């Protein structure tokens, strides 16, 4: 019997983009926004449902608390227990592609384990259960450490190796200009 495993995705695009001074999700590469590009990558991985945690479609109930607030907001909006795994993908990692996400998803499914790449905590794939939802709520309500690193430690995340170029994170206009220069050459 072949059991289908269901995966939900949180596209993390609700940050304030202070250093970039414009919405990173709307930055364009070949007439495609970073948001559209990441949704395409997730769609190619046959994710069952993709949610854009952008503070427009999925609104953080805990303001200014980073990616954890976006993940929590997603879990508040959906029946999270209908999914087996969640993948969290930042909008500002333009080199992430279908094959590297597939590596994370396959590893997580095979080992029923949270997994990320050794060079970066995001993207992150983790099994969904009520403990995860409860931890997020407690952390965001009662704690001051809202880091994705603390979440990763709670999940006992395993790290696998990959070329760090895939995990480029764009945060400033200079980084964006350098990225576009390399894309064109």
Backbone torsions as a table, in degrees:
resi	resn	phi	psi	omega
1	UNK	NA	128.8	-178.8
2	UNK	-96.5	110.4	-179.2
3	UNK	-90.0	126.5	178.9
4	UNK	-83.4	130.2	178.5
5	UNK	-100.6	129.1	-175.5
6	UNK	-102.4	134.8	-177.4
7	UNK	-124.5	133.3	175.2
8	UNK	-109.0	148.4	179.9
9	UNK	-119.2	139.5	172.1
10	UNK	-109.8	107.0	173.5
11	UNK	-82.9	110.3	-174.6
12	UNK	-84.9	100.0	-177.1
13	UNK	-137.0	23.2	-176.0
14	UNK	-98.7	11.1	180.0
15	UNK	-69.7	169.8	-176.3
16	UNK	-87.9	-9.5	178.5
17	UNK	51.3	38.8	-177.5
18	UNK	-58.3	-47.5	-177.4
19	UNK	-69.5	-32.1	-179.7
20	UNK	-77.8	-27.2	-179.8
21	UNK	67.5	16.5	171.7
22	UNK	-160.5	163.6	-177.4
23	UNK	-67.2	112.9	-177.6
24	UNK	-62.4	-31.3	-178.7
25	UNK	-61.1	-26.1	-176.8
26	UNK	-97.5	2.0	174.8
27	UNK	-61.5	142.2	-171.6
28	UNK	-107.2	135.3	169.6
29	UNK	-128.6	119.5	179.7
30	UNK	49.5	49.3	177.9
31	UNK	61.4	26.3	177.3
32	UNK	-133.4	131.7	179.5
33	UNK	-73.2	158.0	175.4
34	UNK	-58.3	-37.8	177.6
35	UNK	-59.8	-49.1	179.0
36	UNK	-62.1	-40.0	-179.1
37	UNK	-62.4	-45.6	-179.1
38	UNK	-69.3	-36.9	176.2
39	UNK	-62.5	-39.7	177.3
40	UNK	-62.5	-44.1	178.6
41	UNK	-60.7	-45.3	179.7
42	UNK	-64.9	-41.3	179.2
43	UNK	-61.9	-39.7	179.6
44	UNK	-66.9	-18.3	176.9
45	UNK	-91.7	11.9	176.7
46	UNK	55.2	41.2	173.9
47	UNK	-68.7	136.5	-175.4
48	UNK	-68.3	-38.6	179.5
49	UNK	-149.8	135.2	179.9
50	UNK	-115.7	127.8	177.3
51	UNK	-117.8	132.4	178.2
52	UNK	-91.6	104.3	179.6
53	UNK	-84.1	77.4	-170.4
54	UNK	-115.7	8.1	-175.7
55	UNK	64.7	16.0	170.7
56	UNK	-120.1	-53.4	178.6
57	UNK	-84.8	-46.4	175.8
58	UNK	-117.8	114.7	-171.7
59	UNK	-102.4	128.4	178.0
60	UNK	-64.4	131.5	172.1
61	UNK	-85.9	-19.5	174.8
62	UNK	-109.3	104.9	-175.1
63	UNK	-75.8	143.3	173.6
64	UNK	59.0	36.0	179.1
65	UNK	-119.1	23.0	169.2
66	UNK	72.6	-161.2	-175.8
67	UNK	-58.5	-31.8	178.9
68	UNK	-59.9	-38.3	178.9
69	UNK	-64.9	-35.9	176.7
70	UNK	-67.3	-40.8	178.3
71	UNK	-66.2	-44.4	176.4
72	UNK	-59.1	-44.7	-179.6
73	UNK	-59.3	-41.1	176.7
74	UNK	-60.5	-47.6	-178.2
75	UNK	-64.8	-25.6	176.7
76	UNK	-76.2	-25.4	-174.5
77	UNK	-89.9	-22.0	-171.9
78	UNK	-122.0	165.2	168.5
79	UNK	-82.9	83.8	-171.0
80	UNK	-61.7	-24.3	-177.0
81	UNK	-74.6	-6.4	174.7
82	UNK	-80.3	-4.9	179.4
83	UNK	-113.1	151.0	178.7
84	UNK	-92.9	-34.2	-176.1
85	UNK	-138.0	155.3	173.4
86	UNK	-124.8	137.4	172.3
87	UNK	-114.3	129.5	178.5
88	UNK	-108.8	119.7	-177.4
89	UNK	-126.7	120.0	175.6
90	UNK	-70.3	146.4	179.5
91	UNK	-71.0	-23.0	-170.8
92	UNK	-98.6	31.9	175.5
93	UNK	-121.7	78.5	-169.9
94	UNK	-68.6	-15.0	-179.6
95	UNK	-90.5	-4.9	176.0
96	UNK	-65.8	132.5	-179.5
97	UNK	-129.5	178.2	-176.4
98	UNK	-58.6	-44.1	-174.4
99	UNK	-68.5	-35.8	180.0
100	UNK	-74.6	-33.4	174.5
101	UNK	-66.2	-37.8	178.1
102	UNK	-60.0	-38.5	176.8
103	UNK	-58.3	-46.1	179.8
104	UNK	-64.3	-46.7	-178.0
105	UNK	-62.4	-46.9	-179.3
106	UNK	-61.6	-43.2	179.8
107	UNK	-63.1	-46.0	-178.2
108	UNK	-62.6	-42.5	178.8
109	UNK	-65.8	-44.5	-177.2
110	UNK	-63.4	-40.1	-174.8
111	UNK	-103.8	-0.9	-175.0
112	UNK	47.1	51.8	-168.9
113	UNK	-140.1	146.1	171.3
114	UNK	-67.6	140.1	-177.5
115	UNK	-146.9	144.9	174.2
116	UNK	-146.2	177.8	176.8
117	UNK	-90.5	149.2	-173.5
118	UNK	-63.4	-22.6	-178.0
119	UNK	-86.5	-10.6	-173.4
120	UNK	-163.6	141.4	178.5
121	UNK	-76.2	-25.3	176.3
122	UNK	-113.5	143.5	-2.3
123	UNK	-65.1	154.9	-176.5
124	UNK	-134.2	135.4	174.0
125	UNK	-118.7	133.6	179.8
126	UNK	-146.2	148.9	174.1
127	UNK	-67.5	143.3	-179.1
128	UNK	-97.8	133.5	171.8
129	UNK	-155.6	172.4	-176.8
130	UNK	-66.3	-27.3	176.8
131	UNK	-61.0	-38.1	179.4
132	UNK	-64.0	-48.7	-179.8
133	UNK	-60.9	-44.6	-179.9
134	UNK	-64.5	-40.6	178.9
135	UNK	-62.3	-45.7	179.7
136	UNK	-57.9	-49.1	-177.7
137	UNK	-62.3	-45.1	179.4
138	UNK	-62.8	-44.8	-177.9
139	UNK	-62.9	-44.1	-176.7
140	UNK	-75.3	-25.4	-179.2
141	UNK	-87.6	-42.1	-168.4
142	UNK	-113.1	-13.6	-173.7
143	UNK	-112.0	168.6	177.0
144	UNK	-111.0	-5.1	178.3
145	UNK	-96.6	95.3	-178.0
146	UNK	-100.1	24.7	-174.1
147	UNK	-78.9	150.4	174.2
148	UNK	-66.6	-25.8	176.6
149	UNK	-64.3	-43.1	177.8
150	UNK	-62.9	-39.9	177.3
151	UNK	-62.9	-44.8	179.0
152	UNK	-60.3	-40.5	177.9
153	UNK	-65.8	-42.5	176.4
154	UNK	-57.4	-41.4	-177.8
155	UNK	-75.1	-9.9	-174.2
156	UNK	56.9	49.3	-175.9
157	UNK	-61.8	135.3	172.3
158	UNK	-93.8	146.8	-178.3
159	UNK	-117.4	134.9	177.7
160	UNK	-118.4	156.8	-174.5
161	UNK	-82.6	146.9	172.7
162	UNK	-160.0	157.3	175.0
163	UNK	-61.1	124.6	-175.4
164	UNK	-64.0	-17.5	177.5
165	UNK	-61.5	-28.4	177.8
166	UNK	-68.5	-20.1	-172.1
167	UNK	-105.4	20.6	177.3
168	UNK	-56.1	130.9	-179.7
169	UNK	-115.8	124.5	-175.7
170	UNK	-98.0	118.1	-178.3
171	UNK	-126.4	-17.9	-175.4
172	UNK	-129.8	160.1	175.6
173	UNK	-57.7	-37.0	178.4
174	UNK	-64.8	-43.0	177.3
175	UNK	-62.7	-40.1	179.4
176	UNK	-64.6	-45.2	179.5
177	UNK	-61.7	-43.4	178.5
178	UNK	-63.6	-41.9	178.1
179	UNK	-60.4	-48.5	-179.5
180	UNK	-62.9	-37.7	177.1
181	UNK	-59.8	-44.9	179.6
182	UNK	-68.7	-34.2	178.4
183	UNK	-64.0	-37.3	-175.6
184	UNK	-82.7	-19.2	-176.9
185	UNK	-94.6	NA	NA
